[in-house]
């Protein structure tokens, strides 16, 4: 009995203490109720990194650039090409650019944007990834443009997809059947443009110098390979497969309205600032540098072309100066965000001379009928620009090329030199081979379904009446 008494005494002491502790805990719980669902969500959000903020200045510049690039197609290219053909084909030629504004936009929504900028492999994005633009909203996509809504980036890139096939139409002007044209362009943008855009600009693309792994780091700021070489080479293949216009080169086929073409060329020059400077994807100093390079290259090329024409023919033509300007713009496009103003002047001077030679001597030597000189201006011009960029790229203009590309953890600088020239050459050769082969196959497939070319009677009558039942001039 004496051994139990101490235990009872201990229990008598400990039990009140335990009850006091419990009452204290209950009291504190009553004073501090459990956090609500909203409070818990707020705590989670505080621990989650904030989404990138949208910069209104960057977004305003990108939307402005989007409108400028669309203006390059209509009215820029519409007027430029429309004035260069004979009067019986002016509406049909204008329609070639106009219809692509609708056709390519619909394809872009369905699967084009997804193939170009969706997740995929090194060659193409998954066409179902952003089907009907699923997941492309108002939040930024840090993989492409971290300070603007992804929809703004999507719209800007759409304008490139529109004008690229429109450039090809200049090589098939005055002789391609409209139904065949629509089918060809649908297949071409799907099988050539969208995959090539992914390879050069898309996340994980084969030639994307900013992607992890940096497989073949090719510098292409605004579309030397994707836009101009692909369209120029494809235009040449189209011209060869379709054959020459009736009467070419025996009969003279002068432009029916040079005033329209000069007006269109001026609009192209203005719109090109959105094309190149907009490709900075922000309103910072890189946009300024690309803007300046674009202007001075076009200026130098216009003078260079005019001088070559003056020396060869005894006088410079207005249309020649305008053609030189377009050549300078096409040539500086891939280099605009990587080179200094003196380098841009050098590129422009070379562009005018090289493209003039291509349009006059090369075309005459081989006898192909590239109606509006798409290959001579865009294909040759951007090939020259891509290769000169390989020697002239400067990390002082775009410091990202000094540190972004990493292979096996080692930084690979991409400034001008022999190594980068070789990278550029690989990108150019691949684009030429890919675009030429795919275009030839597509043309043959389309021709198996519907004739590519107008009948002799339709071609004599002209595109306007035979394909659209309209006439541009009714006086």
C-alpha positions as CSV (number, residue, x, y, z in Angstrom):
1,X,0.0,0.0,0.0
2,X,2.8,2.4,0.8
3,X,4.2,1.9,-2.8
4,X,0.9,3.0,-4.5
5,X,0.4,6.2,-2.6
6,X,3.3,8.1,-4.3
7,X,1.9,7.1,-7.7
8,X,-1.5,8.4,-6.8
9,X,0.1,11.6,-5.6
10,X,2.0,12.0,-8.9
11,X,-1.2,11.4,-10.8
12,X,-3.0,14.0,-8.8
13,X,-0.3,16.5,-9.6
14,X,0.2,15.7,-13.3
15,X,-3.5,15.4,-14.2
16,X,-4.3,19.1,-13.5
17,X,-1.2,20.2,-15.4
18,X,-2.2,18.1,-18.4
19,X,-5.8,19.5,-18.3
20,X,-4.3,23.0,-18.1
21,X,-2.2,22.4,-21.2
22,X,-5.1,21.0,-23.1
23,X,-7.3,24.0,-22.2
24,X,-4.5,26.3,-23.4
25,X,-4.2,24.6,-26.7
26,X,-8.0,24.7,-27.2
27,X,-8.0,28.4,-26.2
28,X,-5.3,29.2,-28.7
29,X,-7.1,27.2,-31.4
30,X,-10.2,29.2,-30.7
31,X,-8.3,32.5,-30.9
32,X,-6.5,31.4,-34.3
33,X,-9.0,29.5,-36.5
34,X,-7.5,27.4,-39.3
35,X,-6.6,29.4,-42.5
36,X,-9.3,29.6,-45.1
37,X,-8.9,28.2,-48.6
38,X,-8.3,31.7,-50.0
39,X,-5.5,32.2,-47.4
40,X,-3.9,28.9,-48.4
41,X,-4.0,29.8,-52.1
42,X,-2.5,33.2,-51.3
43,X,0.4,31.4,-49.5
44,X,0.9,29.1,-52.5
45,X,0.9,32.0,-54.9
46,X,3.5,33.8,-52.8
47,X,5.8,30.8,-53.0
48,X,5.3,30.4,-56.8
49,X,7.5,32.6,-59.0
50,X,5.5,35.4,-60.6
51,X,4.7,35.2,-64.3
52,X,6.6,37.5,-66.6
53,X,5.1,40.9,-66.7
54,X,3.8,42.3,-70.0
55,X,5.7,45.4,-71.2
56,X,3.2,47.7,-72.8
57,X,5.9,49.4,-74.9
58,X,7.2,46.1,-76.3
59,X,3.7,45.0,-77.0
60,X,2.8,48.2,-78.8
61,X,5.9,48.0,-81.0
62,X,5.3,44.4,-81.9
63,X,1.6,45.0,-82.8
64,X,2.7,48.0,-84.9
65,X,5.4,45.9,-86.6
66,X,2.7,43.2,-87.3
67,X,0.6,45.8,-89.1
68,X,3.7,47.0,-91.0
69,X,4.5,43.5,-92.2
70,X,0.9,42.9,-93.3
71,X,1.1,46.1,-95.2
72,X,4.1,44.7,-97.1
73,X,1.7,42.1,-98.7
74,X,-1.3,44.4,-99.2
75,X,-0.9,47.0,-100.6
76,X,2.9,46.8,-100.9
77,X,3.5,43.5,-102.8
78,X,0.1,43.7,-104.5
79,X,1.0,47.1,-106.1
80,X,4.6,46.2,-106.8
81,X,3.8,42.9,-108.6
82,X,0.6,44.2,-110.1
83,X,2.3,47.1,-111.9
84,X,5.1,44.8,-113.3
85,X,2.8,42.5,-115.4
86,X,0.8,43.2,-118.5
87,X,-2.6,45.0,-118.1
88,X,-4.6,41.8,-118.9
89,X,-3.0,40.1,-115.8
90,X,-3.0,42.8,-113.2
91,X,-6.0,41.7,-111.2
92,X,-5.0,38.0,-111.3
93,X,-1.5,38.9,-110.1
94,X,-2.9,41.0,-107.3
95,X,-5.2,38.2,-106.3
96,X,-2.2,35.9,-105.9
97,X,-1.2,37.9,-102.9
98,X,-4.6,38.9,-101.6
99,X,-5.9,35.3,-101.4
100,X,-3.0,34.2,-99.3
101,X,-3.9,36.6,-96.6
102,X,-7.0,34.5,-96.0
103,X,-5.7,31.1,-96.9
104,X,-2.5,31.1,-94.8
105,X,-4.3,32.8,-91.9
106,X,-6.8,29.9,-91.7
107,X,-4.0,27.3,-92.0
108,X,-2.1,29.1,-89.3
109,X,-5.0,28.8,-86.8
110,X,-5.6,25.2,-87.7
111,X,-2.0,23.8,-87.4
112,X,0.5,26.2,-88.9
113,X,1.5,28.0,-85.7
114,X,1.7,24.7,-83.9
115,X,4.0,23.2,-86.6
116,X,6.3,26.3,-86.6
117,X,6.4,27.1,-82.8
118,X,4.9,24.2,-81.0
119,X,6.8,21.5,-79.1
120,X,8.2,18.9,-81.4
121,X,11.5,17.5,-82.8
122,X,14.4,19.3,-84.5
123,X,12.5,19.5,-87.8
124,X,8.8,20.3,-87.0
125,X,6.4,21.1,-84.2
126,X,3.5,18.8,-83.4
127,X,0.5,20.1,-85.5
128,X,-1.9,19.2,-82.8
129,X,0.0,20.9,-80.0
130,X,-1.7,24.3,-80.6
131,X,-4.6,23.1,-82.8
132,X,-7.0,26.0,-83.3
133,X,-4.5,28.0,-81.3
134,X,-5.2,26.1,-78.1
135,X,-3.1,27.4,-75.3
136,X,-2.0,30.5,-77.2
137,X,-3.3,33.2,-74.9
138,X,-2.5,36.6,-73.4
139,X,0.3,35.4,-71.2
140,X,3.8,35.6,-72.5
141,X,5.7,32.6,-73.8
142,X,9.2,32.9,-72.3
143,X,10.7,30.6,-75.0
144,X,10.0,33.2,-77.7
145,X,9.0,36.7,-76.3
146,X,8.9,37.1,-72.5
147,X,7.4,40.6,-72.4
148,X,4.4,40.4,-74.8
149,X,1.3,38.2,-75.0
150,X,1.9,35.0,-76.9
151,X,-1.0,36.0,-79.2
152,X,1.0,39.1,-80.2
153,X,4.0,36.9,-81.1
154,X,1.7,34.5,-83.0
155,X,0.2,37.4,-85.0
156,X,3.6,38.8,-85.9
157,X,4.9,35.5,-87.1
158,X,1.7,34.9,-89.2
159,X,2.5,37.9,-91.3
160,X,5.8,36.3,-92.3
161,X,3.9,33.1,-93.2
162,X,1.6,35.2,-95.5
163,X,4.2,37.2,-97.4
164,X,6.7,34.3,-98.1
165,X,4.5,32.3,-100.5
166,X,3.2,35.5,-102.0
167,X,6.8,36.3,-103.1
168,X,6.8,33.0,-105.1
169,X,3.8,34.2,-107.1
170,X,6.1,36.6,-109.0
171,X,7.8,33.8,-110.7
172,X,4.6,32.1,-112.0
173,X,2.9,35.4,-113.0
174,X,0.7,35.4,-116.1
175,X,0.5,31.7,-116.7
176,X,-0.5,29.6,-113.7
177,X,-4.1,28.3,-113.2
178,X,-5.7,29.8,-110.1
179,X,-7.1,26.5,-108.7
180,X,-3.6,24.9,-109.1
181,X,-2.1,28.0,-107.5
182,X,-4.3,27.6,-104.4
183,X,-3.5,23.9,-104.0
184,X,0.2,24.4,-104.5
185,X,0.4,27.2,-101.9
186,X,-1.6,25.2,-99.4
187,X,0.9,22.3,-99.7
188,X,3.9,24.6,-99.9
189,X,3.3,26.5,-96.7
190,X,2.5,23.3,-94.9
191,X,5.4,21.2,-96.1
192,X,8.1,23.8,-96.6
193,X,7.4,27.1,-94.7
194,X,6.1,25.7,-91.4
195,X,8.8,23.1,-90.9
196,X,11.6,25.5,-91.9
197,X,10.3,28.2,-89.5
198,X,10.5,25.6,-86.8
199,X,14.0,24.5,-87.7
200,X,15.4,28.1,-87.6
201,X,13.3,29.8,-85.0
202,X,11.3,27.1,-83.1
203,X,12.2,25.7,-79.7
204,X,14.6,22.8,-80.3
205,X,14.9,23.5,-84.0
206,X,17.8,22.1,-85.9
207,X,19.3,25.5,-86.8
208,X,18.1,27.6,-83.8
209,X,21.2,29.1,-82.2
210,X,19.3,29.9,-79.0
211,X,18.0,26.4,-78.3
212,X,19.5,24.0,-75.8
213,X,22.2,21.9,-77.5
214,X,22.7,24.4,-80.3
215,X,23.0,21.7,-83.0
216,X,23.9,23.8,-86.0
217,X,23.9,27.5,-84.9
218,X,22.7,29.5,-87.9
219,X,22.1,33.2,-87.4
220,X,19.0,34.4,-89.2
221,X,17.4,37.4,-87.6
222,X,14.3,38.0,-89.7
223,X,14.1,35.3,-92.4
224,X,17.0,35.0,-94.8
225,X,16.6,31.2,-95.0
226,X,12.9,30.9,-93.9
227,X,11.5,33.6,-96.1
228,X,13.8,34.7,-98.9
229,X,16.0,31.8,-99.9
230,X,13.1,29.3,-99.5
231,X,10.8,31.5,-101.7
232,X,13.5,32.5,-104.2
233,X,14.6,28.9,-104.8
234,X,11.0,27.6,-104.9
235,X,10.2,30.4,-107.4
236,X,13.0,29.3,-109.7
237,X,11.8,25.7,-109.6
238,X,8.2,26.8,-110.4
239,X,9.5,28.9,-113.3
240,X,11.4,25.9,-114.7
241,X,8.5,23.4,-114.3
242,X,5.8,25.7,-115.7
243,X,7.9,26.8,-118.6
244,X,8.1,30.2,-120.3
245,X,5.2,32.5,-121.0
246,X,3.9,32.5,-124.5
247,X,6.1,34.6,-126.7
248,X,8.9,35.0,-124.1
249,X,11.6,36.2,-124.8
250,X,10.8,37.1,-128.4
251,X,7.9,39.4,-127.6
252,X,8.5,42.5,-125.4
253,X,6.5,42.3,-122.1
254,X,7.1,45.6,-120.4
255,X,5.4,46.5,-117.1
256,X,2.0,48.0,-117.7
257,X,2.2,50.6,-114.9
258,X,5.5,51.5,-113.4
259,X,3.9,54.1,-111.1
260,X,2.0,51.3,-109.3
261,X,5.2,49.3,-108.8
262,X,7.2,52.3,-107.5
263,X,4.3,53.0,-105.0
264,X,4.4,49.4,-103.9
265,X,8.2,49.5,-103.5
266,X,7.9,52.5,-101.3
267,X,5.4,50.7,-99.1
268,X,7.7,47.6,-99.0
269,X,10.6,49.8,-97.7
270,X,8.4,51.3,-94.9
271,X,6.9,47.9,-94.0
272,X,10.3,46.3,-93.9
273,X,11.1,48.2,-90.7
274,X,8.5,46.2,-89.0
275,X,9.8,43.0,-90.7
276,X,13.4,43.5,-89.4
277,X,13.2,45.8,-86.4
278,X,10.1,44.1,-85.2
279,X,12.0,40.8,-85.1
280,X,13.8,42.1,-82.0
281,X,10.5,41.4,-80.3
282,X,10.9,44.3,-78.0
283,X,11.3,48.1,-78.2
284,X,14.9,48.2,-77.0
285,X,18.2,49.1,-78.6
286,X,18.4,45.9,-80.8
287,X,15.2,47.1,-82.6
288,X,17.0,50.5,-83.2
289,X,20.1,48.8,-84.6
290,X,18.0,46.5,-86.9
291,X,16.0,49.5,-88.1
292,X,19.2,51.4,-89.0
293,X,20.8,48.5,-90.7
294,X,17.7,47.9,-92.8
295,X,17.5,51.5,-94.0
296,X,21.2,51.9,-94.9
297,X,21.4,48.6,-96.7
298,X,18.4,49.5,-98.9
299,X,19.9,52.9,-99.6
300,X,23.2,51.5,-100.6
301,X,21.7,48.8,-102.8
302,X,19.5,51.2,-104.7
303,X,22.5,53.3,-105.6
304,X,24.6,50.2,-106.4
305,X,22.0,48.8,-108.8
306,X,21.4,52.1,-110.4
307,X,25.1,52.6,-110.9
308,X,25.5,49.1,-112.5
309,X,22.6,49.8,-114.8
310,X,24.0,53.3,-115.7
311,X,27.4,51.8,-116.6
312,X,25.9,49.0,-118.7
313,X,23.0,50.7,-120.4
314,X,24.0,54.3,-120.4
315,X,21.3,55.5,-118.0
316,X,19.7,54.4,-114.7
317,X,16.0,53.4,-114.6
318,X,13.5,54.3,-111.9
319,X,12.4,50.7,-111.8
320,X,16.0,49.6,-111.5
321,X,16.6,51.8,-108.5
322,X,13.4,50.4,-106.9
323,X,14.5,46.8,-107.6
324,X,17.9,47.5,-106.0
325,X,16.2,48.8,-102.9
326,X,14.2,45.6,-102.6
327,X,17.4,43.6,-103.1
328,X,19.1,45.5,-100.3
329,X,16.2,44.8,-98.0
330,X,16.1,41.1,-98.8
331,X,19.9,40.8,-98.4
332,X,20.1,42.6,-95.0
333,X,17.1,40.7,-93.5
334,X,19.0,37.8,-92.0
335,X,21.9,40.1,-90.8
336,X,19.9,43.1,-89.6
337,X,20.0,42.3,-85.9
338,X,23.7,41.3,-85.9
339,X,25.7,43.8,-87.9
340,X,26.9,47.4,-87.6
341,X,25.9,50.3,-89.9
342,X,29.1,50.2,-91.9
343,X,28.6,46.4,-92.4
344,X,25.0,47.1,-93.5
345,X,26.3,49.6,-96.1
346,X,28.8,47.0,-97.4
347,X,26.0,44.4,-97.6
348,X,23.8,46.8,-99.5
349,X,26.5,47.7,-102.0
350,X,27.2,44.1,-102.7
351,X,23.5,43.3,-102.9
352,X,22.8,45.8,-105.6
353,X,25.6,44.6,-107.8
354,X,25.1,40.8,-107.3
355,X,21.3,40.9,-107.7
356,X,21.6,43.1,-110.8
357,X,24.0,40.6,-112.4
358,X,21.6,37.8,-111.5
359,X,18.6,39.5,-113.0
360,X,20.3,40.5,-116.2
361,X,23.1,38.1,-117.1
362,X,22.3,34.9,-115.2
363,X,18.7,34.9,-116.3
364,X,19.7,35.6,-119.9
365,X,22.5,33.0,-119.8
366,X,20.2,30.1,-118.6
367,X,17.0,31.3,-120.3
368,X,14.5,30.7,-117.5
369,X,11.4,32.9,-117.3
370,X,11.3,34.1,-113.7
371,X,8.6,36.7,-114.6
372,X,9.3,39.2,-111.8
373,X,12.8,38.2,-110.8
374,X,12.0,36.5,-107.5
375,X,15.1,34.3,-107.6
376,X,17.4,37.0,-108.7
377,X,16.4,39.5,-106.0
378,X,15.3,37.4,-103.1
379,X,17.0,34.0,-103.6
380,X,20.4,35.4,-104.6
381,X,20.2,38.4,-102.3
382,X,19.5,36.6,-99.1
383,X,22.0,33.9,-99.9
384,X,24.6,36.7,-100.1
385,X,23.3,38.2,-96.9
386,X,23.5,34.9,-95.0
387,X,27.1,34.3,-96.0
388,X,28.3,37.9,-95.4
389,X,26.6,37.7,-92.0
390,X,28.9,34.7,-91.2
391,X,31.9,37.0,-91.5
392,X,30.4,40.3,-90.2
393,X,28.2,39.3,-87.2
394,X,29.3,41.4,-84.2
395,X,28.7,40.7,-80.5
396,X,28.9,44.5,-79.9
397,X,25.6,44.8,-81.8
398,X,23.9,41.6,-80.4
399,X,25.7,40.5,-77.3
400,X,23.6,37.3,-77.1
401,X,25.7,35.7,-79.8
402,X,28.8,35.8,-77.5
403,X,27.3,33.6,-74.7
404,X,23.9,32.0,-75.6
405,X,25.1,29.0,-77.7
406,X,26.4,26.2,-75.5
407,X,27.5,22.7,-76.6
408,X,28.2,20.2,-73.8
409,X,28.2,23.1,-71.4
410,X,30.9,25.0,-73.3
411,X,30.0,28.4,-74.7
412,X,30.4,28.7,-78.5
413,X,30.8,32.3,-79.6
414,X,29.0,33.0,-82.9
415,X,30.7,36.3,-84.0
416,X,31.8,36.6,-87.6
417,X,34.6,34.3,-88.7
418,X,35.4,31.1,-90.5
419,X,33.5,28.9,-88.0
420,X,30.3,30.9,-88.3
421,X,30.6,31.3,-92.0
422,X,30.6,27.5,-92.2
423,X,27.5,27.3,-90.0
424,X,25.8,29.8,-92.3
425,X,26.8,27.9,-95.4
426,X,25.3,24.7,-93.9
427,X,22.0,26.5,-93.3
428,X,21.9,28.0,-96.8
429,X,22.7,24.7,-98.6
430,X,20.1,22.8,-96.5
431,X,17.4,25.4,-97.3
432,X,18.2,25.4,-101.0
433,X,18.1,21.6,-101.2
434,X,15.0,21.2,-99.0
435,X,13.0,24.0,-100.7
436,X,13.9,22.9,-104.3
437,X,13.2,19.2,-103.7
438,X,9.9,19.8,-101.9
439,X,8.7,22.3,-104.4
440,X,9.4,20.0,-107.3
441,X,7.5,17.1,-105.7
442,X,4.6,19.4,-104.8
443,X,4.3,20.8,-108.3
444,X,4.3,17.3,-109.8
445,X,1.6,16.1,-107.3
446,X,-0.6,19.1,-108.0
447,X,-0.2,18.7,-111.7
448,X,-1.4,15.1,-111.4
449,X,-4.6,16.4,-109.8
450,X,-5.2,19.5,-112.0
451,X,-3.2,21.2,-114.8
452,X,-0.7,23.7,-113.4
453,X,-0.8,25.9,-116.5
454,X,-3.4,27.9,-118.3
455,X,-4.4,26.7,-121.7
456,X,-3.0,28.7,-124.6
457,X,-6.4,30.4,-125.1
458,X,-6.7,31.4,-121.5
459,X,-3.1,32.7,-121.3
460,X,-3.7,34.8,-124.4
461,X,-6.9,36.2,-122.9
462,X,-5.2,36.9,-119.6
463,X,-5.7,36.0,-116.0
464,X,-8.2,38.7,-115.2
465,X,-10.9,37.5,-117.6
466,X,-10.0,33.8,-117.9
467,X,-9.7,33.1,-114.1
468,X,-11.8,35.8,-112.5
469,X,-14.1,37.2,-115.1
470,X,-13.0,40.8,-114.4
471,X,-11.1,43.5,-116.1
472,X,-8.9,46.0,-114.3
473,X,-9.6,48.8,-116.8
474,X,-12.9,49.3,-118.4
475,X,-12.5,52.6,-120.2
